[in-house]
Amino acid sequence: SGTALFFSQRLFVWPGQQGATLYEVARSPHPTFHTGCLLRTTPETFWADSEVPPAGGIFHYLVRALTPLAGSWGQDSAGNERVGVCSGGAAPG
């Protein structure tokens, strides 16, 4: 748990989770993460994202611990557990 933030326009940072050795980060131009997704895995607690969203657009990000146990993507705006994150058109990380 904790708050993820940006330390520049492209450096996405989150607090580490005790015991986690790998994280999975999802990025999408859609807040529902249903399409246009990119998934990355990293042992770090940051992602230096070199891409820029299209003019007038934004990127949405989610992060979860991946190992030793896969964590949750959290809840959507209705309070429901997020499932199927990046399941449609996900690009491998």
N, C-alpha and C positions, 0 to 999 in steps of 0.2 A: 504494500500500500504506500501511498505517498503521492506527491504531485510531480508530474513531469513538466518540464519547461524548456524554453529555448534560451541558449546563451549567446546566440547570434541568430541571424536569419536562417542559418542552416545547421546549427549544432543542437540537436534534440537530446536532452539529458533527463535521467530518471534516477530515483534512489534505488540502490541495490537491495535485493532481498536476501536475508540471511540464508546461507547454504546454496543459493543459486549459482550455477557455474556457466549457464548459457541463457540468453534472452532471445525472444522472438519479437520483432517489431513489424507492425503492419502500417502501411501508408496507402491512403486512397483519396481521390478527389471527392468522394461521396461519404457523408457522415454515417451511412449504414454499412459501409465496407462491403458492398455487394458486387462491385465491379471496379475495374481500373486499379486493382490492388497490386502492391509490391510487398513481398515478405522478405525480411532479412533476419539472419541469426548472428549474434555477436556475444562474446564473453564480456564485453565492456558494458558500462552503464551509460552509454551515449551512442549516438549515430550522427555522423557528419554527412548529412544528405546533400549531395551536390546538385540535385535537380531543383528546378524552379517551377512552381505551378503555372499553368497557362494564364495569360492576361485575364484579370477579373476573377480568377479561381483561387482556391486554397487547397492545401493538403490537410487531411485529418490523420492523426497518428494514434496507435494503440501499442502497448507493450505488455508482455507477460514473461514470467520466468518459464524457461523451457526444460531445463535439467537442474537437478536430478528428477524433479517432478514438474510436469506441465501445469502452469497456473491458469487462472481464469483471464478472459479478456475483459472482465468487469460487466457492468450493467449498461443497458441502453438508456435513453432518456425517459422511457416509461418504467424503468426499474426492473426490467427483465434481463436475465442472464444473456450476454451476447453469445450467440452460436453461429456457426457458418461464416466466421470472419474470413474474408478473401476466398470464399469457396467458388465464386464465379469469376473466372479470368485471372486467377492469381498468377503472378510471375514468380518463378523460383528465386530465392535469395542467394 
